[in-house]
């Protein structure tokens, strides 16, 4: 056994002594609220008190308490040497030399990470992102041009709704790039432009998105850790949850869970952004006093009102807004979930980074349309393994990732687009049927 209990008080923050020698058994004991350790490159850190000050949010780092967070640390921090300065006071020791930390699979993945970095695949193309932003602005400009030339008739109304919904969906993919710090070499500019794109172009909050989305990346498809699968009050997902919740759900869920696929078609996609996210974003900005995000968000609504209320009137402009959000919401849900919902969804299994991401993700066939339509999230495997990689480089990393998976016998799933959409419905329907069977035969 290591000498961890003799070296530091877990509640003390570690004082940066770095003198302890620990076993994995000791580290894993410190995985509870108020008592949290984690390991990065075999160094043991006591984050119990500091976790509340973590810039990425309390939850995302807490998800790795008691675990090896090395690959997650490398995936989310563009300047690891700089970040280690903040970790130094939290250092309480290291793993004992006899403790395993890297098997061949982990070693090969970390070697692949170094390889794609040396290949320049973490360097972005400014021209790509300038053109991408330009086409988003062009779509909005075309909507205004139609309105200017043809007036506020019904044909113009629906044409504007299609153009604006397309612009909003593509702006959603663009803010995703800046949110992942994958565009600029200096993360300050990524954060700043992210606030502009998600706030001024979409009316949402950068902080809200960061704290929610990075939990998804840290533990994809893991119940109680990935917010994207914590949907128990609406419908059940996967093969584990339907059986476990059969006795605790409400009558509303009882009726709806048996037809999960139809429920998500009719209610989930169209209402997620205009209702659930909209309310959640406003509540987050106000309750957490995120006034900078709030100002950016209000600038979007002000611009929208100035552009469309004079032409359509308040009521029709309001209807246009929800029609745009309705279409955008469908687009967003189907694209983001086609690579996750049909995959393995379960409780924490403490898998290594590579295994965990491959269990939870799959790719969709590459094509010019699929790349544009999904914001390159059809390369979901590469995106999850290397979240800070600029999206235009995914296709270059894909053959290397596939070769690594083949070497270690890991699944590397690629589907056609319509098969992926069909699999969402089939997966939800199967979950609903499992729930109903468990409920009827409990």
C-alpha positions as CSV (number, residue, x, y, z in Angstrom):
1,X,0.0,0.0,0.0
2,X,1.0,3.6,-0.6
3,X,1.6,6.1,2.2
4,X,-1.2,8.5,1.2
5,X,-3.1,8.5,4.4
6,X,0.2,9.4,6.2
7,X,1.0,12.3,3.9
8,X,-2.0,14.6,3.7
9,X,-5.4,15.3,5.0
10,X,-7.9,14.9,2.0
11,X,-9.7,18.0,3.1
12,X,-6.7,20.2,3.2
13,X,-6.2,20.6,-0.5
14,X,-2.8,18.9,-0.4
15,X,-0.8,22.1,0.1
16,X,1.3,21.2,-2.9
17,X,3.6,18.9,-0.9
18,X,3.6,16.2,-3.6
19,X,5.3,13.7,-1.2
20,X,2.7,10.9,-1.0
21,X,2.9,7.6,-2.8
22,X,-0.5,6.0,-3.5
23,X,-2.1,2.9,-4.8
24,X,-5.1,3.0,-7.1
25,X,-7.2,1.5,-4.3
26,X,-6.4,4.6,-2.2
27,X,-7.1,7.0,-5.0
28,X,-10.5,5.4,-5.8
29,X,-11.7,6.0,-2.2
30,X,-11.6,9.7,-2.8
31,X,-14.4,10.0,-5.3
32,X,-17.2,11.6,-3.3
33,X,-18.4,15.1,-2.9
34,X,-16.1,17.1,-0.7
35,X,-13.3,14.4,-1.0
36,X,-12.0,14.1,-4.5
37,X,-8.7,13.0,-5.9
38,X,-7.7,12.4,-9.5
39,X,-4.6,11.3,-11.4
40,X,-2.9,13.0,-14.4
41,X,0.3,11.5,-15.8
42,X,0.6,9.4,-12.7
43,X,0.6,12.5,-10.4
44,X,-2.1,12.5,-7.7
45,X,-4.1,15.7,-7.1
46,X,-6.5,16.6,-4.3
47,X,-9.1,18.7,-6.0
48,X,-11.6,18.6,-3.1
49,X,-11.8,22.3,-2.4
50,X,-10.5,23.7,-5.7
51,X,-13.2,21.9,-7.8
52,X,-15.6,24.7,-7.2
53,X,-13.2,27.1,-8.9
54,X,-12.6,24.9,-11.9
55,X,-13.2,27.2,-15.0
56,X,-14.8,24.3,-16.9
57,X,-17.4,23.8,-14.1
58,X,-17.6,21.7,-11.0
59,X,-19.3,18.7,-12.5
60,X,-17.1,17.9,-15.5
61,X,-14.0,17.6,-13.3
62,X,-15.9,15.8,-10.5
63,X,-16.8,13.1,-13.0
64,X,-13.2,12.0,-13.0
65,X,-12.8,11.9,-9.2
66,X,-10.9,8.7,-8.2
67,X,-9.9,8.0,-11.8
68,X,-7.1,8.5,-14.3
69,X,-8.0,11.9,-16.0
70,X,-4.9,12.1,-18.2
71,X,-6.6,11.7,-21.5
72,X,-9.5,13.9,-20.6
73,X,-7.0,16.6,-19.4
74,X,-5.2,16.5,-22.7
75,X,-8.4,16.5,-24.7
76,X,-9.8,19.7,-23.0
77,X,-6.8,21.9,-22.4
78,X,-5.0,23.6,-25.3
79,X,-2.2,24.8,-23.1
80,X,-1.5,22.0,-20.7
81,X,1.8,23.4,-19.4
82,X,0.0,26.6,-18.4
83,X,-2.8,24.8,-16.7
84,X,-0.3,22.7,-14.7
85,X,0.8,25.8,-12.9
86,X,-2.7,25.9,-11.3
87,X,-2.5,22.2,-10.5
88,X,0.8,22.4,-8.7
89,X,-0.6,23.5,-5.3
90,X,-3.0,20.6,-5.5
91,X,-0.3,18.0,-6.0
92,X,-0.2,15.5,-3.1
93,X,2.0,12.7,-4.6
94,X,2.1,10.1,-7.3
95,X,1.2,6.6,-8.0
96,X,3.4,3.9,-6.6
97,X,5.9,2.5,-9.2
98,X,4.2,-0.9,-9.0
99,X,0.7,0.6,-9.9
100,X,-0.4,0.1,-13.5
101,X,-1.4,3.2,-15.4
102,X,-0.9,2.5,-19.1
103,X,-1.7,-0.7,-21.0
104,X,-0.8,-1.1,-24.7
105,X,-4.2,0.4,-25.8
106,X,-3.7,3.6,-23.7
107,X,-0.1,3.9,-24.8
108,X,-1.0,3.5,-28.5
109,X,-3.8,6.1,-28.2
110,X,-1.5,8.6,-26.6
111,X,1.1,7.9,-29.3
112,X,-1.6,8.6,-31.9
113,X,-2.5,11.9,-30.2
114,X,1.1,12.9,-30.4
115,X,1.3,11.8,-34.0
116,X,-1.8,13.8,-35.2
117,X,-0.4,16.8,-33.3
118,X,2.9,16.5,-35.2
119,X,1.0,16.2,-38.5
120,X,-0.5,19.6,-37.8
121,X,-4.0,18.3,-37.5
122,X,-4.7,20.6,-34.5
123,X,-3.9,23.6,-36.6
124,X,-7.0,25.3,-38.1
125,X,-7.5,27.0,-41.5
126,X,-8.6,30.6,-41.0
127,X,-10.0,30.6,-44.5
128,X,-12.3,27.7,-43.8
129,X,-13.9,29.4,-40.8
130,X,-14.1,32.8,-42.4
131,X,-15.9,31.3,-45.4
132,X,-18.1,29.3,-43.0
133,X,-19.1,32.4,-41.1
134,X,-19.6,34.2,-44.4
135,X,-22.1,31.7,-45.6
136,X,-24.1,32.0,-42.4
137,X,-24.3,35.8,-42.7
138,X,-25.2,35.4,-46.4
139,X,-28.2,33.2,-45.5
140,X,-29.5,35.8,-43.1
141,X,-28.8,38.6,-45.7
142,X,-30.8,36.6,-48.4
143,X,-33.8,36.4,-46.0
144,X,-33.7,40.2,-45.6
145,X,-33.2,40.7,-49.3
146,X,-36.3,38.6,-50.1
147,X,-38.3,40.6,-47.6
148,X,-37.0,43.9,-49.0
149,X,-37.9,43.0,-52.6
150,X,-41.0,40.9,-52.3
151,X,-42.7,42.2,-49.2
152,X,-44.2,40.3,-46.2
153,X,-46.3,37.7,-48.1
154,X,-46.8,34.1,-47.1
155,X,-44.3,32.8,-49.7
156,X,-41.7,35.2,-48.4
157,X,-42.6,34.2,-44.8
158,X,-41.8,30.5,-45.4
159,X,-38.8,31.2,-47.6
160,X,-37.4,33.4,-44.8
161,X,-38.1,30.7,-42.2
162,X,-36.1,28.1,-44.2
163,X,-33.2,30.5,-44.8
164,X,-33.1,31.6,-41.1
165,X,-33.4,28.0,-39.8
166,X,-30.5,26.9,-42.0
167,X,-28.5,29.9,-40.8
168,X,-29.3,29.1,-37.2
169,X,-28.4,25.4,-37.6
170,X,-25.1,26.2,-39.2
171,X,-24.3,28.9,-36.6
172,X,-24.9,26.2,-34.1
173,X,-22.2,24.1,-35.6
174,X,-19.9,27.1,-35.8
175,X,-20.3,28.1,-32.2
176,X,-19.5,24.4,-31.4
177,X,-16.0,24.9,-33.1
178,X,-15.2,28.0,-31.0
179,X,-16.6,26.4,-27.8
180,X,-14.1,23.6,-28.3
181,X,-11.2,26.0,-28.7
182,X,-10.4,24.5,-32.1
183,X,-10.0,27.7,-34.2
184,X,-7.5,30.1,-32.7
185,X,-4.1,29.3,-31.1
186,X,-4.9,31.6,-28.2
187,X,-8.0,30.4,-26.4
188,X,-8.9,33.9,-25.4
189,X,-10.0,34.6,-29.0
190,X,-11.9,31.3,-29.1
191,X,-13.9,32.3,-26.0
192,X,-14.5,35.8,-27.3
193,X,-15.8,34.7,-30.8
194,X,-17.7,31.9,-29.2
195,X,-19.7,34.5,-27.1
196,X,-20.4,36.5,-30.3
197,X,-21.5,33.5,-32.4
198,X,-23.6,31.8,-29.7
199,X,-24.8,35.0,-28.2
200,X,-25.3,37.5,-31.0
201,X,-26.0,35.1,-33.8
202,X,-28.1,32.6,-31.8
203,X,-29.3,34.3,-28.6
204,X,-27.9,31.7,-26.3
205,X,-25.2,31.5,-23.5
206,X,-21.6,30.5,-23.9
207,X,-21.3,29.6,-20.2
208,X,-24.5,27.5,-20.3
209,X,-23.2,25.6,-23.4
210,X,-19.7,25.0,-22.0
211,X,-20.9,23.6,-18.6
212,X,-23.4,21.3,-20.3
213,X,-21.5,20.2,-23.4
214,X,-18.2,19.3,-21.7
215,X,-20.0,17.0,-19.3
216,X,-21.3,15.1,-22.4
217,X,-17.7,14.9,-23.8
218,X,-16.2,13.8,-20.5
219,X,-18.6,10.9,-20.0
220,X,-20.7,10.3,-23.1
221,X,-23.8,8.1,-22.7
222,X,-23.1,7.6,-19.0
223,X,-26.2,7.9,-16.8
224,X,-26.0,10.6,-14.1
225,X,-23.0,12.2,-15.8
226,X,-23.9,12.9,-19.4
227,X,-26.8,15.5,-19.4
228,X,-27.8,14.4,-22.9
229,X,-29.1,11.0,-21.7
230,X,-30.7,12.2,-18.4
231,X,-34.1,12.3,-20.0
232,X,-35.9,10.0,-17.6
233,X,-38.9,12.3,-17.2
234,X,-39.5,12.4,-20.9
235,X,-38.5,9.0,-22.3
236,X,-36.2,6.1,-21.4
237,X,-33.0,5.3,-23.5
238,X,-30.7,2.4,-23.8
239,X,-31.2,-1.1,-22.5
240,X,-30.4,-0.6,-18.8
241,X,-32.6,2.4,-17.9
242,X,-36.0,1.0,-19.1
243,X,-35.9,-1.9,-16.6
244,X,-34.5,0.1,-13.7
245,X,-37.0,2.9,-13.7
246,X,-40.2,0.9,-14.3
247,X,-41.5,1.3,-10.7
248,X,-40.5,4.9,-10.1
249,X,-41.9,6.7,-13.2
250,X,-45.1,8.7,-13.3
251,X,-48.3,7.7,-15.1
252,X,-47.4,10.2,-17.9
253,X,-44.1,8.4,-18.5
254,X,-45.8,5.1,-18.2
255,X,-48.0,5.9,-21.1
256,X,-45.3,7.5,-23.2
257,X,-42.3,5.2,-22.6
258,X,-43.8,2.3,-24.5
259,X,-43.9,4.5,-27.6
260,X,-40.6,6.3,-27.0
261,X,-39.8,6.6,-30.7
262,X,-43.1,8.3,-31.5
263,X,-42.8,10.6,-28.5
264,X,-39.4,11.8,-29.5
265,X,-40.6,12.4,-33.1
266,X,-43.7,14.4,-32.0
267,X,-42.4,16.3,-29.0
268,X,-38.6,16.0,-28.4
269,X,-37.0,17.4,-31.5
270,X,-39.3,20.4,-32.2
271,X,-39.6,21.6,-28.6
272,X,-36.1,21.0,-27.3
273,X,-34.6,24.4,-28.5
274,X,-37.6,26.7,-28.5
275,X,-38.9,25.6,-25.1
276,X,-36.6,23.5,-22.9
277,X,-33.3,25.0,-23.9
278,X,-34.8,28.5,-24.2
279,X,-36.1,28.4,-20.6
280,X,-33.0,26.7,-19.3
281,X,-30.6,29.3,-20.9
282,X,-32.6,32.3,-19.5
283,X,-32.7,30.7,-16.0
284,X,-29.0,29.9,-16.1
285,X,-28.0,33.4,-17.2
286,X,-30.1,35.2,-14.6
287,X,-29.6,32.8,-11.7
288,X,-25.8,32.7,-12.2
289,X,-25.6,36.4,-13.0
290,X,-24.0,35.8,-16.3
291,X,-24.6,39.4,-17.5
292,X,-22.1,39.4,-20.3
293,X,-23.8,36.3,-21.8
294,X,-27.1,38.0,-21.2
295,X,-26.1,41.1,-23.1
296,X,-24.9,39.1,-26.1
297,X,-28.1,37.2,-26.0
298,X,-30.3,40.3,-25.9
299,X,-28.4,41.8,-28.8
300,X,-29.7,38.9,-30.9
301,X,-33.3,39.5,-29.9
302,X,-32.9,43.2,-30.5
303,X,-31.5,42.6,-34.0
304,X,-34.3,40.2,-34.8
305,X,-37.0,42.6,-33.7
306,X,-35.5,45.5,-35.7
307,X,-35.3,43.3,-38.8
308,X,-38.6,41.5,-38.8
309,X,-41.3,43.2,-36.6
310,X,-41.6,46.2,-38.9
311,X,-42.3,43.9,-41.9
312,X,-44.4,41.1,-40.4
313,X,-45.8,42.7,-37.3
314,X,-45.3,41.5,-33.7
315,X,-47.5,38.4,-33.9
316,X,-46.2,37.1,-37.2
317,X,-42.6,37.9,-36.3
318,X,-43.2,35.9,-33.1
319,X,-44.6,33.0,-35.2
320,X,-41.7,33.2,-37.5
321,X,-39.2,33.0,-34.6
322,X,-40.8,29.8,-33.3
323,X,-41.1,28.2,-36.8
324,X,-37.4,28.8,-37.3
325,X,-36.6,27.4,-33.8
326,X,-38.9,24.4,-34.6
327,X,-37.0,23.5,-37.8
328,X,-33.6,24.2,-36.2
329,X,-34.5,22.0,-33.2
330,X,-35.4,19.0,-35.4
331,X,-32.1,19.5,-37.4
332,X,-30.1,19.7,-34.2
333,X,-31.6,16.7,-32.4
334,X,-31.4,14.3,-35.3
335,X,-27.8,15.2,-36.1
336,X,-26.5,15.2,-32.6
337,X,-28.2,12.0,-31.5
338,X,-27.7,9.9,-34.6
339,X,-24.2,9.0,-33.4
340,X,-25.1,8.5,-29.7
341,X,-28.7,7.2,-29.0
342,X,-28.3,3.9,-30.9
343,X,-25.0,3.2,-29.1
344,X,-24.2,1.8,-25.6
345,X,-25.9,3.8,-22.8
346,X,-25.1,2.6,-19.3
347,X,-23.9,3.6,-15.8
348,X,-20.2,4.4,-15.1
349,X,-17.9,1.5,-16.1
350,X,-14.6,3.5,-15.6
351,X,-13.4,2.6,-19.1
352,X,-10.3,4.2,-20.5
353,X,-10.8,7.3,-22.8
354,X,-10.6,5.4,-26.1
355,X,-12.9,2.6,-25.1
356,X,-15.5,4.9,-23.5
357,X,-15.7,7.2,-26.6
358,X,-16.0,4.3,-29.0
359,X,-18.8,2.7,-27.0
360,X,-20.8,5.9,-27.1
361,X,-20.2,7.1,-30.7
362,X,-20.3,6.1,-34.3
363,X,-19.5,7.9,-37.6
364,X,-21.8,8.7,-40.5
365,X,-20.5,8.4,-44.1
366,X,-18.5,11.3,-45.3
367,X,-19.7,13.4,-48.2
368,X,-19.9,17.1,-49.1
369,X,-23.6,17.2,-48.1
370,X,-23.2,15.1,-44.9
371,X,-20.2,17.2,-43.8
372,X,-22.1,20.5,-44.3
373,X,-25.4,19.2,-43.0
374,X,-23.9,17.9,-39.7
375,X,-21.2,20.5,-39.3
376,X,-18.7,17.6,-39.7
377,X,-20.2,15.9,-36.7
378,X,-20.6,12.9,-38.9
379,X,-17.0,12.3,-37.8
380,X,-18.2,11.9,-34.3
381,X,-15.6,9.4,-33.2
382,X,-12.7,11.6,-34.2
383,X,-14.4,14.6,-32.6
384,X,-14.9,12.8,-29.3
385,X,-11.3,11.5,-29.2
386,X,-9.8,14.9,-30.2
387,X,-12.4,17.6,-29.2
388,X,-10.0,20.4,-29.9
389,X,-9.2,19.3,-33.5
390,X,-10.5,21.6,-36.2
391,X,-13.3,19.9,-37.9
392,X,-11.8,20.2,-41.4
393,X,-9.0,17.8,-40.3
394,X,-11.3,15.0,-39.0
395,X,-11.1,13.2,-42.4
396,X,-7.3,13.1,-42.2
397,X,-7.4,11.6,-38.7
398,X,-10.1,9.1,-39.4
399,X,-7.9,6.4,-41.2
400,X,-5.4,6.6,-38.3
401,X,-8.1,6.1,-35.7
402,X,-9.7,3.3,-37.7
403,X,-6.3,1.5,-37.9
404,X,-5.8,1.8,-34.1
405,X,-9.3,0.4,-33.5
406,X,-8.6,-2.5,-35.8
407,X,-5.3,-3.2,-34.0
408,X,-7.0,-3.5,-30.6
409,X,-10.2,-5.1,-31.9
410,X,-12.4,-2.1,-31.0
411,X,-15.5,-1.2,-33.0
412,X,-15.2,1.6,-35.5
413,X,-18.8,2.0,-36.8
414,X,-19.7,4.0,-39.9
415,X,-23.2,4.3,-41.2
416,X,-25.1,5.9,-44.1
417,X,-27.1,9.0,-43.0
418,X,-30.5,7.5,-43.4
419,X,-29.5,4.3,-41.6
420,X,-28.3,6.5,-38.7
421,X,-31.7,8.3,-38.5
422,X,-33.6,5.0,-38.7
423,X,-31.5,3.6,-35.9
424,X,-32.5,6.4,-33.6
425,X,-36.2,5.4,-34.0
426,X,-35.4,1.7,-33.7
427,X,-33.3,2.2,-30.6
428,X,-36.0,4.4,-28.8
429,X,-38.7,2.0,-29.7
430,X,-36.7,-1.0,-28.4
431,X,-36.1,0.9,-25.1
432,X,-39.8,1.7,-24.8
433,X,-40.8,-2.0,-25.5
434,X,-38.3,-3.1,-22.8
435,X,-39.7,-0.7,-20.4
436,X,-43.3,-1.8,-21.0
437,X,-42.3,-5.5,-20.7
438,X,-40.5,-4.8,-17.4
439,X,-43.5,-2.8,-16.2
440,X,-46.1,-5.4,-17.1
441,X,-44.1,-8.3,-15.8
442,X,-42.5,-6.7,-12.7
